[in-house]
Amino acid sequence: MEEILSQHTFEYTSYSDVTRLIRDVEEKKILFEFYLLNIEADGYHVIEVAKKLRSLSPNSLIVFLTNDEKYMPLVFEIRTFDYLIKPITKQKLDLVLERAAHYLSIDKKYFSFTYKKIRYILDASKILYFEKRGRTAFIYYEDELYKCNMTAAEILKQLDNNNFVQIHSAYIINLNYIKGYTLKYVLMRNSFLTNFTSSNGKKLTKLPISEKYKKLTKNKITNFIKR
């Protein structure tokens, strides 16, 4: 299994102790978008672990690997994404991983991309905005900064257009993080770069709205406020 997973470009963590997995998720708030759970001798214990994971991480995808079909009725009560019978071949696992990546993308709760052969999956709601500089797109994500090589059209395709809007050829913003706006610019929360001080002393980022996107931006912000 490790050999197959290592051939993919996404990041993963392997646990031999499910108790440590639950502790990481419950106490350290380490959440994963996708879980592969191996049912071995004590299959019912793993199913209980899956129920716990489902309660802690309701939007994550769960796949079971097992030698025995008898657990199938139980695992699908947990909203299981798939159930694979061993032996697990590369072809089987690749197919499930591709389906999972597609699902996470079309659901638009996540934004996925590959950069320098590493596959990333980000919670879209935590993305502040995108900035295009040539072929590179900078992703301002909470207190982290990521890079990807995607066009604006490719980025927008993965995003919920009720929450994101392109305001300029260089900027796509998350409407949830707007702190103020005029017809010429928006003020965004951003811990990386600040170029504006608000009346209450808060440091914000001022991003320009180009003429081309002025009407669209105004309509999107207006509709967003009315929600």
Protein Blocks (a to p, Z undefined) as FASTA:
>chain_A
ZZmmmmpmbdcdddfblklmmmmmmmnopacfbdcddddfklmlmmmmmmmmmmmmmmbc
cddddfbfklmmmmmmnopabdcdddddfklmmmmmmmmmmmmmmnopaccddeehiacd
ddfklpmbdcdehjbccddehjbccdddddfklmmmmpcfklgccfbfkbccdfklcgbd
cfkbccdddfkbccbdcfkopacddddddfklmmmmmmmmmmmmmZZ
